[in-house]
């Protein structure tokens, strides 16, 4: 099992959700709204100003848990749906998941996803 975590532009969430709905066998996704910052264009020698320190961007954090066999399809669909061609389109991370448990039934493993 894998956890796919992406930080993307908030305005791309609907396109991403539509792309995820088109993947057969995918059980869902979660969206959290967050703020953050990434690399800046300023030279690294520049001393950060208060404006730079508190200059966060609104982003959406997408979380998808899936079987190993769906990972590449999910990542590709997410990347394509999030892409605008501009800076700050986001990042996608893939992490291993050791265990999943469905609270209502106690089912464990991939079936719990």
N, C-alpha and C positions, 0 to 999 in steps of 0.2 A: 504494500500500500504506500501511497505517496500523499504528501500535503503539498499543494501548489499554492504559493502565496505571491500575490502581485500587488504592487503599489502603482496605481494608474490615475490618470486624470478623471475627476468625478464625472465630467460630461460624457465619458466613454462607457459608463456602467451599463446603460441600457443595451448598447451594441454588444458588449461582452456577455450580458445575460442571454441575449438572443442567440449568440454563438454557442454558449454552453448548453442551452436547451436543445440545440441541434445535434448534440453528441449522444448517441444511443448508449445506454448503460450508465450514464452519469447521473448520480442521485441528487445533486444540488450544488449550491454555492452559497457562501455568506459574504455580505458586504458590510464593512465597517468604515466609518468616516473618520479621518485622521488629519493631522497636520505634520509637516516635516520639511526638511531641507536636504538637498544633495550637494553635489559639487558645484562650486561657483566659478564663474568666469574670471573673477578677480585673481590677480597674482597671489600666490601663497604668502608673499612677504607683507601683504597689506594687513595692518592691524585691524581686526574686526571692530566695526562701529556698533553702537546699540541697535541701529536699524538693521544691520546685517545679522546680528545675533537673533533678533526676534522676527526675522523675515521668513516666516513659515508659509508654505503653500498648502492649500487644502487638497487632499488626495483621498482616493478610495482604496481601501485595503480589501482585496478579494481573496477568499480562502476556499479552496476546493480540495476535498479528500476523494481519492479514487484508487481503483485497482491499478497495478503497475502497467497493465496492458493499455490503459487509456491515457497514460501520462503524456506521451508525445502529442496525441491529438488535442488534449486539453491545452497544453502549452502553446502549440501552434495556433489554435483558434483564439486563445487569449491574446497572444502577441499580435495577430492580424487585426482583431477587433479593437485593440487598444491603440494601434498605430495611427498617428496623425502626420508623422514626418517632421514634427517640431521637437525642439528640446523639451525635456521633462515628460516624455511619453510614459516613462515608468520603468519598472524592473519586475522580473518574474524569477521566483526562487522555487526550487524543487527540493523537498526534504523527505527523508524516510519516515514512515510511521510504524512503530513497533506493534501497536495494539489498538483496536477499536472495540468499544462495548456499547451496545444499544441498551440504554437504561431501562426501557419499558419491558424488554423481553430477556435481557441478560445475554443475548446473542453476542458472540465475539468473533473477531477477525474481519475479513473482507465483507462478509454477509451483513455486518453491523453498519457498514458504510452505506 
